[in-house]
Amino acid sequence: MRILVLLFFAAILTACQSLYQSSERKVMVAEEVGFSLLSSVPFEDGLRLTQSATAEYNNESHDLIFQTEIRQGNLAMVGLTPTGTRLFTIILKQGEITAEGLSAIVENIKPDYLLADLQLSLWPAAEIQQALSGGKIITAPSGQRLITRNNQPIIQIEYSQQPAYEGTIRFNHLERGYSLYIEPLSIETIDQPFPENSNNDL
């Protein structure tokens, strides 16, 4: 995410496209803390979300639009500029991560980190704990989440309401020094599986 912010404007200026593929599901979300991306869908029906996001890093702030579709073990995320320019598409399907988009972003970030941030924010705490190694998730009565290592907080996630995707989310990575402020623009439930051999272009 921190590299995404730094490369935001550079990506807009280049038309080169890149493709990223990986079958590695474990993401190092912090030093010595791993998270295995989850294939489960924690919602009764699937979800299609459009969210605005403000990303902050190193005293810089940039706005993005995320379009995310989650259903039956498959996840697709599209990142757009506020004017609608597509920056990247990330798909997690059958254990394979595929990403394509502007090379200044796709070649310099790991799309699995974005997927990990999403799941740490929205998936049930019990499922996250099973997928964490070297860390622990703590949920406060207010719904706030902390990811800790040796009892020290490394990621802090705050919610305005529950379900979390219906309100604002503040994601702070205390170790890596970046934050996301996410607001919902539209929410739809979906109950249809991805078509076979579909890349789900959203």
KEVEX-79464 format. One record per residue (C-alpha): x, y, z. Coordinates in steps of 0.5 Angstrom, whole numbers, padded with zeros to 4 digits, always signed. Example, Ala and Ser with C-alpha at 12.3 -4.5 7.8 and 13.67 -1.06 7.14 Angstrom:
<rs>
+0025-0009+0016 +0027-0002+0014 
</rs>
This chain:
<rs>
+0000+0000+0000 +0006+0005+0002 +0009+0004-0005 +0002+0005-0008 +0001+0012-0005 +0008+0014-0008 +0007+0011-0015 +0000+0014-0015 +0001+0020-0020 +0007+0016-0024 +0002+0011-0026 -0003+0016-0029 +0003+0018-0033 +0004+0011-0036 +0000+0007-0041 +0005+0001-0040 +0001-0005-0038 +0003-0011-0033 +0001-0018-0031 +0002-0021-0024 +0001-0028-0022 +0002-0032-0016 +0000-0038-0012 +0003-0036-0006 -0002-0035-0001 +0002-0033+0005 +0003-0025+0006 +0008-0022+0011 +0003-0017+0014 +0009-0014+0019 +0016-0017+0021 +0015-0024+0023 +0008-0024+0022 +0004-0028+0017 -0003-0028+0014 -0005-0034+0010 -0011-0031+0005 -0017-0034+0006 -0022-0037+0001 -0028-0037+0005 -0034-0032+0004 -0036-0029+0011 -0043-0026+0008 -0049-0030+0007 -0049-0027+0000 -0044-0025-0004 -0042-0017-0004 -0041-0012-0009 -0038-0006-0006 -0036+0001-0009 -0032+0005-0004 -0028+0011-0004 -0021+0011+0000 -0016+0016+0002 -0009+0013+0003 -0004+0017+0007 +0003+0016+0007 +0010+0020+0009 +0005+0026+0010 +0002+0025+0003 -0005+0024+0002 -0009+0021-0005 -0016+0019-0006 -0018+0012-0010 -0024+0009-0011 -0024+0001-0010 -0029-0003-0013 -0029-0010-0010 -0033-0016-0011 -0033-0022-0006 -0037-0029-0007 -0036-0036-0006 -0029-0036-0005 -0027-0031-0011 -0025-0024-0010 -0024-0019-0015 -0022-0012-0014 -0021-0006-0018 -0017+0001-0016 -0019+0007-0020 -0017+0014-0020 -0023+0019-0017 -0024+0021-0025 -0025+0013-0027 -0018+0012-0030 -0017+0004-0028 -0010+0003-0024 -0011-0004-0023 -0015-0011-0023 -0013-0016-0018 -0017-0023-0018 -0016-0028-0012 -0019-0035-0015 -0018-0042-0014 -0012-0040-0010 -0009-0036-0015 -0007-0029-0015 -0008-0025-0022 -0007-0018-0023 -0006-0013-0029 -0006-0006-0030 -0001+0000-0030 +0006-0002-0030 +0008+0003-0025 +0003+0000-0020 +0003-0007-0022 +0011-0008-0022 +0012-0005-0016 +0007-0007-0011 +0005-0014-0008 -0003-0014-0010 -0003-0020-0004 -0002-0014+0001 -0008-0010-0001 -0012-0017-0001 -0009-0018+0006 -0011-0011+0008 -0018-0012+0006 -0019-0019+0009 -0016-0016+0016 -0021-0011+0016 -0028-0015+0014 -0027-0022+0015 -0029-0025+0022 -0024-0025+0028 -0024-0032+0029 -0022-0034+0022 -0017-0028+0022 -0013-0031+0028 -0013-0038+0025 -0010-0035+0019 -0005-0031+0023 +0002-0033+0025 +0007-0030+0029 +0001-0025+0031 -0006-0024+0035 -0012-0021+0033 -0016-0017+0039 -0023-0014+0038 -0025-0009+0043 -0032-0008+0045 -0033-0002+0041 -0031-0007+0035 -0024-0004+0034 -0019-0009+0032 -0012-0009+0034 -0007-0014+0030 -0001-0015+0035 +0006-0018+0036 +0009-0020+0043 +0003-0016+0046 +0005-0009+0042 +0000-0007+0037 +0002-0007+0029 -0004-0006+0026 -0010-0002+0028 -0017-0002+0025 -0023+0003+0027 -0030+0002+0025 -0036+0007+0025 -0041+0001+0025 -0043-0006+0024 -0043-0009+0019 -0036-0006+0018 -0037-0005+0010 -0043-0001+0011 -0040+0005+0015 -0033+0008+0015 -0026+0004+0016 -0020+0007+0019 -0014+0002+0017 -0007+0004+0021 -0001+0000+0020 +0003+0003+0025 +0009-0001+0023 +0009+0001+0016 +0007+0008+0017 +0001+0008+0012 -0007+0009+0013 -0013+0008+0009 -0020+0012+0011 -0025+0008+0007 -0032+0010+0006 -0038+0006+0003 -0041+0009-0004 -0045+0003-0006 -0047-0004-0003 -0050-0009-0007 -0051-0017-0005 -0050-0022-0010 -0052-0029-0010 -0049-0032-0017 -0042-0035-0018 -0037-0033-0022 -0038-0036-0029 -0033-0041-0031 -0027-0039-0034 -0029-0031-0033 -0024-0026-0031 -0030-0022-0028 -0028-0015-0031 -0033-0012-0026 
</rs>
